[in-house]
Amino acid sequence: MGADGRSARLVREYYGSPVFRNSFFPAGAKVAKANHHAGLVAGYLHGRVLTKNQRAIFWRDLGSRMGDQSHRGPASQWRSRDWNDWYTYAAARFRRDHLIA
């Protein structure tokens, strides 16, 4: 979302309030939430610092990996939930193809 010029506020709205539960190890839920937030911040900031040319390359690469998205309809008519779903899908493809687990 940072590479798409979206606000940090929107990132928080979409992904900043996950629920982590661990009945057997409650502190583990706190660690998971902290790591989730750290990942959001890191990913967002890395996207924001890309140059215009780097962003074009990034989206061209990611778009080719995502395949045909025409079933989603025109982005100008998307609602908040549609954008959230699209960014989640894009993040999954980015993780699959670019991050080492």
Secondary structure, DSSP 8 states (H G I E B T S, - for coil): -TTTT--HHHHHHHHS------SS-HHHHHHHHHHHHHHHHHHHHHHHT--HHHHHHHHHHHHHHH---GGG--GGG--HHHHHHHHHHHHHHHHHHH---
